[in-house]
Amino acid sequence: MSDPVTDHKQPNPQWQMHIECGNANMQSGLYPQAQAAYLRAMEVAEKLLSQALSQRNDVDAIHGFVISCQNLAESYCVMGAEKEAERLLLRAHQKALELMEMENLSIPYKAEAYRAFQATLMELVEFYRRTERHEKMAETITESKLYAQNFLQNIYCLFENNLHN
């Protein structure tokens, strides 16, 4: 189902249910239950993203995956499992980067991947700031800046080519 105002798809009801369950459990301090719900949300999001990429029908699918990873990472942080949290945040960031660099994706898909890339970068920076890993934060910012510059240059070239053809 699409939103007629934004032309973006509404979140999958199953994914949404797991996210809301996880959020409620987090607020209640039921962290293992929150993790289980967020893990189910992430599994649903991975399937939706895979389907969206094969069918080219949902440019927003990356965001469900990113949100699921971020929420699950937050639940791990609360429980002191920072390594697992970092792994999830890096996984979301890498997935967004992977989509940005895919040759056969349309510009709208690449644009949403770039938005996800920015969001995951902000989460990683905040994570490294909170865990006082300033060197890792600086390294991540520097690498991501280079990826972003390269991406934007490639998009600019695509637009230029389309204007001249």
N, C-alpha and C positions, 0 to 999 in steps of 0.2 A: 504494500500500500504506500503510495507517495503522498507527501504533503504538498497540496496544490500551491502553497505560497512559496516554498523553497525548492520544490521539485526534488527533495531528498526523501529517501525511503524512511519510513517509521522503523524504529528498532524492532527486531524480531521478538515476538511475545515470549518465547521460551527463554531467550537470552535475557530479556528485560526482567523476567520473573526471578532468574538466578541472581542477577545483579541486585535487585531490590531485597531479596532474601539475605544476600551477603551484607548489604548495607545495614539492614535491621539487626543482624547478628553482631556486626561490628559495634553498632551503637549500644547494644546490650552487653558488650564485653564477652560475647561468645565467639572467640576468635577461631577455634578449630572448625566450628560450624560455618563461620564466614568464609574461611579458606575453602571448605568443601563446596560451598555455593559459588564462589568466584572461580574455582577450578572447573566446575560444570559450565559456567558462563564462558570461560575461555575455550573449552572444547567445542561448544556451540559456535562461538565466534570464529574459530579456526575453520570449521566446516563451511560456515557462511562465506568466509573470505575465499576459500578454495572454490566454492560454487560461483561466487561473483566474478572471480578471475577467469574461470573457464567459460562462463556464459556472458561475460561483459555486461552485467545488468545492475550492479550496485556499487557505485563509486565510493560510497560511505562505509563499506564493509570493513575497511582497515581500522576504523575508529572503534568498533566493537571489540576487536582484538586488542587494541591498545588499552582501552578502558579496562578490559578484563585483566590484562597483565598488570596494569598500574594498581588496581584494587587488590589483587592477590599479593602484589609486592608490599603494599601498605600493611596488609594483615600479617605478613611475615616480619616486617619491621617491628610491629607492635609486640610480636612474640620473641624478638631478639634474633631472628634468623636473617641477618643482614646480607650474608652471602647469597642466599636464595632470592632475596628481594632484588639485589643487584643483578642477578642472572636474569630475572624476569624483565626488569627495566631495560637491560641491554638487548634482550630478545625482541621486545617491542620496537626499540630504536632500530635494530638491524632489519627487522621486517619492513619497516617504513622505508628505510634506505634501499632495500632490495627492490621494492616496488617502484621507487623513484627512478631506479636505474634500468628497469625492464624496458627493452627496446620496443616491444610490441604493444605497450599500453598507450591508450589515448591520453591526450593532454588533461581531460578532467580527472582520470584516474591518477595521473602523475601529480596533479595539483592537490588532490586529497592525500596522497602519500606524503607530499611535502608538508602539508598541515599536520599530519600525524608525526612526521619527523621532528617538526618544531615542538610539538607537545611533548614528545618523548625526551627530547633534549632538555626541556625545562624540568621535567621530572628527574632526570639523571643529575642535573646540576643541583637541584634541591637536595636530592639524596646524598650526593657527595659533600655538600655544604653541611648537612645535618650530621654526617658521620665524620666530619673534619678530615676529609680526604681531598685536600685542596689541590694537590698535584694531579690527581686523577681527574678532578673537575676541570682543571685548566687543559689537560690533554684532550678530554672529551670535547670541550668547547672548540679547541683548535682544529681537531679532526672534523667536527661537524660543520664548522665554518667553511672548510675546504670543500666538503661534499655539497654544501648548499650553494656555494659559488659555482661549482661545476654544473650542478643541476640547473641553476638559473641561466647560465650561459647556454646550455643545451636547449632549454625552452625558448630562449631568445632566438637561437638559430632556427628552431622549428618554425617560429612565427615569421622570421625573415624569409625562409624558404617558401612558406605558404603565400606570402605576399607577392613573391616574384613568380609564382607558378600559376 
